Amino acid sequence: MMLPPKTGPGMVTMDRVLEMADLVDRHQVAGLSEQWRLEDGGSQTGRPGTVSNRAVMILFHLLVNEYSAFSDTAAADMVMNRMPAGVLEYLDLNKPGTKQVWIARIRRARERCFLPFMPYRGERRRRLPSDEALAAYDAAKKDPDYRKRLDRADVVSDAIVMSSVDYLPRDILEQWSGTVAIDGTSIPVSSNDAGTRKDSTSNPDIGAAWWAREGNHRADLPGRLDNRRSTDKYNFGYEADIMVMSVGDPDNDPRAPFICLGARLKRPGHRTGLLAASMVSSAIGAGIPISTLVTDQGIAPMAAAKNLQDPLYDLGVDIVCDYPKGHRGTRGGHQGLIWVEGHPYCSAMPKGLIDATIDYNDRRISEAVWLKRIGERERYLAKPNGKPRADGSIRYLHPTDHGRPVCDPHRKNAPAFCQQRTLLVPREHLALKYKQKYRYKTATWERVYRTNRSTNEGFNGYAEDPTREAIQISGARRIRGYAAQYVALAMKLAAANFRVITEFISRTPKQSAAIERKRVKRRAGSKTARNYRDQMPSACSPTLTAPAVPLRT
């Protein structure tokens, strides 16, 4: 399957339009939008729009793919100045009109296409006072269709991103370990800081809020940000949770391209766990074999178990995560089996081993002692006896040392786990909120966690390239509204996927024939980076003489 090659601004060719049309037909967002419009009570009659849903999606894909601004103005400029007659006829855009007329036509077509998954609409032409903007946002959330439209926006995002994943060769996907990593990044919506203006007006995107690089996200920021450097830590906009394909075992897993498998755009700090589970579930439903999710301490440990860990447990997906302070040490137990930082142990494990991480955080022990105690925990580790049952319960074996229990089962008040050698732990006592695949802070955990976090940050940085997709530059998305920002993000991530897949396939010998890349052949004897020195005269050569400079008299 041929990947759409990247191009810069210039005349739009028919081949290019057909490639983008194929992409639009794959994700079928244009058809979904019309279907949802009719479900919402829209009329089946009336005069059709000048620009169809399919045409407006093709226009914006073309803009994203050539790294142009995602805006109605850029689309209108493309139609008027950069599309030949054949392309205009194919898109049914061969109609007269000035630039302002075309901007209005494209804006109406975009709003019509995006309306079924637009949960709230801000003022397009003016800034509302901050209190009015907040009231408008609260009113939108009370709309009975609010949640339905948010879910539709997620479906649109998944469809656009997955249309780019279809270009990944199937054999590569089948060899992949099934590990994904999720991380959040800011998506600013305005070049000016909202809420910092002297007139106390808000940004037109009423669903946006302050995003903080560290700490808790806040709905608004007290005082004005007079210090420009503060904007490095705070952005006004949305937050995007991006799920990236990664590796489970960095040393042994086969190579795979680190592409985006899903994204969720949200108000900073809201619905984090719920949307992470939604991304994983949607990808599995699309045929992506996910087995492990890696997150930082801001997602898995902070999410409600019913929103993230419970759904992933039902899907058979393991979690690897870090724990913030206050979430370490013992986290529940059942009849002599205790949960310490995501794994089950015998309750007879010494307190120094149980509280090793807490003692290290409080500086009561050194890092060397802490890591040594982490390793010593393995002696008291309880292992599962088979797979989870239909009701979610798991039977665990009591830890032994050379066939003998690690504790005295006949001691006074010995719990059931120590006496019975096995224990069936009901689902509600599995501490799913903190349960994870590898033992916390062991060498395996460090290798997997650090590699996946670097992969996530690497892809985010790749998509944030200011000369390419530029997902963090608000000027590259000169458009208002949650739905428009969401579609722009999904299209840009899909474009980044094309770049990653193209580079990966071209570097893989077995797949190098899948794309057409012709190297420029140099003529024999021409200067190259390797031989240019050989063709230069030596500084000590007698043939190299200084030019005669006439002296001024």
N, C-alpha and C positions, 0 to 999 in steps of 0.2 A: 504494500500500500504506500503510495507516494505521499510524502509530507509536504504541506504547503510551504514553499521557500519564502524567506523574508524578503521584503522589498522596502525601499524608501519612498517618500512622496514623489510622484510623477504621474504620467498618464496611466490610467487604470486599464489593463488589458482584459480581453474577454476570458483568457485562460485564468487570470487571477480571480475574476468574478465567479467563474464556474467552480473554482476551488472553495471559495467562501460559501457559495450556494450549496455545495455538497456538505459543508460543515453545518450550515443552518438546517438542512434537511435531516441531518443526523440527530441533532438535539431536539428538533421539532418544537422549539419554544414558540414560534409564530403560530403554529396550529394549536398548541396548548392554550395560548392566550385567547384565541378566538373561541375555543371550547369553553373556557372559564367565563368569558364574557356572556355567552349564551346561558350558561348555568346561573349566572347572577341576574338574569332577566333582561339581558340586552336584546335589542330588536334584530330580527333576521332580515328585515327589509331596509330600505333607505339607500341613499346614494353612497357608493363605496368611496373610501378615502383616496386622495390623490396618490399617496404613498402607502403601499401595502405593508402588513406586518413583516412578511418575508423580506421585502426590499429594505426596510429600515434595519432589520437585523444584519443583512448583508453589508449595508453601508457602514455600520459600526464595527463589524468584524474587519472590514477593510481598513478602517482608521486604526484600529488597535494593532493590526498586523504590520502596518508601516510606521508604527510608533508616533502617530499623530495624536493630537488632543482628542479626547472622547467628548465631542460637543456637537450641538446642532449646527453651529456656524461652520465647523470644519467639514461636516457632512454636506452642507449646502455648497461650500466651495468646491468639494469634490464633484458634485453633480454638475455644477455650472462650468467648471474650468478643466476638469481632468478626466472626463468620461467621453469616449467617442460615441458616435451615433449608434453603433451596433450595441454597445453596452447599455445605453439609455433605453433603447428599444427592448432589450431583454428584460430589464428591470421595470419596464413600463413607466419610465421617467422622462420620456421625450415630450415634455410639455413646456410651453413658454413660461417665463416668470423672472422677476428680478431676484437678486440675492435675498432681500428681505422676505419676499414671497416664499422662496424655497426654505428659508430658516423656519418660517411659520408652518409650512407644510410638514417639514420633518419633525418639528416639535409636536404638532398635533398627532402625527402618526406614532411617535415614540410614546406619548402619554396614553394614547389609545391602546397600544400594545402592552404597556407596563401597568395599566390601571388595575387589571384583575389581581395582581400580586403587589399592590401598593398599599401597605397597611395604614399610612398616614401621609397627608400632603401638607407641606408648608407653604408659606407665602412665596411666590416666585419672584415678585418685583420689589419687595420691601422687607426690611427687618422688623420683626415684631419686638415689642418690649419683652424683657426676659420673663416677667410673670405671665404675660399673655401666651408666650411660646410654651411655657410649662403647662398652662391650662389647656392649650390646644392638644398637647401630647397626651395628657391625662384623659381628655375627652375621646381621643382616637382609640385609646386602649379599652375604653368601655364599649366600643362598637362591637356588636355580636360577630361581625365578620373579621375582626382584627386578627385573631389567632389563625383563622383559615388563610388569610392573605399572607401572613408570615410563613406559614407552612408552604404555600405555593411558591414564595420567593426562594425557599430552600430547594424546592424541586427544580426550579429554573436554574439555580446555581449548579446543582448536581448534573443536570442534563448538559449544560455547556461544558463543564470541566470534563465529564466522562466522554464527551464527543472527541476530545483530544486524546484521552487515554486509549481510545479505539485504535489509534495509530501505533500503539506499542505492539511489537511482535508477540504472538501468543506463547511461543516457547520461552521467552524471557519471563513472562508473567507466571508460567507454570513452574519455573525453577526458583522463583522468589520465595523467601522464607515467610512472608505474611506479616512482617513487622511494619507498623506505621508510627509516626510521631506527630503530635499535635502541639502547636504553640500559637500564641496570640501576638498580633502586631497591630500598630495603630494605622488607621486610614483617615488622615485629616481631610476635612471637607472645605476648608477655607484658608486662604493665605493670611487672613487677619484673625487674630485671636478673638473668639466670641466671648462676650461677657467682660471684655477689658476696655470696651469703648466708653467714652465719656458720657454718651447718651444712654448707657446701660441697655442697649438693644441686643437681641439674640441673633444667632446665625439662622438663616432661613431653613436649614435642615433641623427641624424641631426634634427629631429623634436622636440627634447626636448629643454627646456629653464629653466631659473632660476624661482623657485617658492619661494614666500615670505610669511611667516606666517602672517605678518601684512603689510598693505599698498598695493601698486601696485606691480604686478609682472613685472619683467623687462627682456628684451631679454638677456641682459648680465649684469654682475656686474662689476663696475669699480674697478680696482685694484685687488690685490690678497687678499684672505681671510687668512691672516697669523694667525689670532686668531681662533683656532679650535672651540671655543664656538660659533662663528658666524654661523657655519653650523647648529645649532639648529634652527635658524631663516630662513635660506636659504638652499634650496636643488636644485640640478640640476636634472631635469627629467621631468616627465609629471604631470598633475593634473587630478585627478579622481573625477567627481561629482557622488556621490552615493545617490540613492533614497531608503529610508527605510520606511517600513510599521510602522505606529505609531498610536496614539490615538487622537481623536478629543476632548473628554471631559475626562480628567484623573479621575474624580470622579465617573462617571456614565457609561462609555463605558465598554463593556465586554472585558476580557483579550484577547490579541492576541500576537502571536510571532513577535518580531521585526526583520523581515528579509529584505534582500535586494530585491527590485523589479526592479532594473535597475542600470546601471552604464555607464558613458561616460568618455573615456580617451581622453585628449586633451592637446594642448600646454597651459601652465599656463596662465590664464586670457583671453583666446580666446573662443568665441562662447558660453559663459556661459548661457545666457538666451535661446538661440536657442536650445542648447542641453538639457536643463531642460524641455522645452516644448516637445522636441522629446521623452524624457523618459516617460513623463506622457501620451502622445498620444499613444505610443507604448504599454504601460501597459493596457490602456483602450481598445485598439484594441485586446489585448490578453484575455480580459474578466475580468480584475481587476477593480472593481468599485471605482475609485478615485473621491473624491468630494472636497478635500481641500489640498492645497500645502503649507507647511511651509518652509520658507527660511530665511537665515540671511540677513543682510543689504548688503552683497557683491553680491547677485544674483538678486533678484527681483527688488529692486530700481535702480540698476545699469544697468539693461538690457534694450534694446530698446523695447518699447511696442509692436511693430510689431513682435518681435521675441519671446516674452514670454507671456505678458498679453493678447494680442489680441487672440492668439490661445487658451489659457486656458479659456478665456471668451466664445469663441465659443463652447468649450467642456463642459461648465457649471461647471468649477472648480474654487473655490474661493481660495484666497491667504491670508496668514497670514505672515507678515514680519516686520522687524525693518527698521527704516529709518536712514541713515547716516546724519551728519550735512550738511546743504545745501539743504536737501530734505524734510524738516519739515515745518509746517505752511501751508499757503494757497497755493494750487496747481491748480489754474484754477477755472472756474465757468461758469454759464449760466443764464442770466436774473434774477438775484437775488438769485440764488442757488450757494453756493461756496463749494469747496472741501478743507477740512482741514484734513490732515493726514489720507486720505483714506476714509472719510465719508462726506456725503452732509449735509450742514447746511444752515439755513437762513442767508443772508448777514447782517441782523441786529444784529447778535451775537456780543457782545462787543469785542473790539479789545484785551482787556486783556485775554479773553478766546481764541481768535483766535491765538494769539502769545504766549500762555502759555509755550509751549515746547521751543520755541526760547528764551524766557526770562529766562527759567530755564537753558538752555545751556550757556547763557551769564552771568549767576550768578546774575541776577537781582531779582530773587525770590527764595525762599527756596523750597526744595523738597515737603514739606507738602502743601505749597500754590499751587505748580504746580499740584499735584495730586488732590487737591480740585477743581481747575479750570477745570481739565480734566473731573471730574464728573459733573460739572455745565454745560458743553457743551450739555449734553443730552436734556436739555430743548429746544434747538434750532435745534435738529436733525430732518432732513427730512426723512420720511420713504417711501419706494417704494409702489406704488399702483398696485400690481399685478406683474407678471413675465415679464422679458424682451420680447419685441416684436420681430417679425421675422427679422426686420432690426437692432436689437440690442439696440434700444432706450428703455428707462424706464420712466414711469410716476411717479413722486414723489408728496407726499402730504405735504402741508405746515405744519410746527409744530404748535401745539396748546397747550394751558394751560387751562385745565378744559373747553374745547370747544371753547376757544377764541384764536385768533392768538397771537403769542408771540410778534408781532410787530404791528405797526399801519398801516393797509393797505391803509389808506387815506392820509398818509403823503405826502409831496411834493416829486415828482420824485420817488415814490415807484416803485420798479421793478415789472415785470410781475408776478414773483413767489409769491410775497406778495399780489398782487391784485387778482389773479385768484384762490388762494388756492391750485391749482395743477399745475404742469408743466411737459410737455413731454420733456425730455432731450435727444437730439440725441446722438448716440454712440460716435461721435467725441468729445463730451463735457463731457464724463463720467470720465475723468481723470483715465483711466484704468491702467496707469503706477503706480499709487499710491493707487488705490482702494483695500480695503481688507475687510475680513469677519467680524472682531471684531474691535470695537473702540480702537484706539491706546492707550496703557498704562492703560487701564481699568483692573479690577481684572480678568475678563474672558480672556482678551488678554494675560496678564502676565502668567496665569495658562497654557493656551494652548501653547503659544510660548516657554516658558521655558521648559515645559515637552518635547516638540517635539525636541527642540535643544539638550536636554540631551539624548534623544533617539538616535538621529543621531550620536552624539559624542560617545555614548555607543557602537553602532554597529561598528563604525569605529575602536574604540579601541579593540573590540572583534576580528575583522578581522586582526588587526595589531599585535596580539599576536605573539611574536617572536618564540614561540615554536609550533605554529599551522600554520595558513595561511601566516602570516608574509608579508602582502601586502606592507609594507613600507621598507622592507629589500631588497636591490637590489641583495644581494647574493643569495636570494631564487629564483631569476629570472635570471639565468646566460644565457641570450639569448639576441640577438640584434634585433632591428627593432620594429616599431610601432605596426604592426599586432601581432607579437609574444608577446609583452608586454600586449597588449589588451586582447588576448586570455588567457594569464596567469592570469590577473586580474579577468576576468569573471569566470574562473574555480575556483579560490580561493574564490571568493564571493559565488559561488554556494556551495562550500564545507562548508563555514561558515553557509550558510542557512541550510544545513543538520544538523549541530550541534545544531543550534537554534531550529529547528523544533523537533528534537529528544528530546531535553531537555524539550521543552514546552509540548509535548504530554505526556511524561513520568510523568510530574508533574500534569497533568489534570486528575482527577479521571475518567471521562467519556471516555477518550481516552487512558487510560493506557494500555488497551489490544491491542492497535494498534501496539505496538512494543514488542519485546521479550527481557525482561531484567530479568535475573535470579540472585537473591541475593545469596551470598555464605552462607550456613547454618553452624552455629557454633555448635560444640558438647556441650552437657550440661556440665556446670562446667568450660568451657574454659574461659580464661581471655579476657575481653573486656574493652573498654574505660570506661564503667559504673561500672564494678565490680572489676577492678584490685586492687583498694585500699583495698577492703574487704578481698582479698586473700594475702595481705602482712602482715607480722608480725609487731606488734606495736613496736615503738622505746622503749617503757617503759616495754615491755613484758619481763618476767624473762627468756623466752626461747631464747631471742635474746642476744647473748653474743659476745664480740669482739674476733676475732681469736687470738690465742696465737702467739706472735711474739718473737722468740728467741733473746735474747740480745747478742750483740757481746761482747765477752770478750777479 
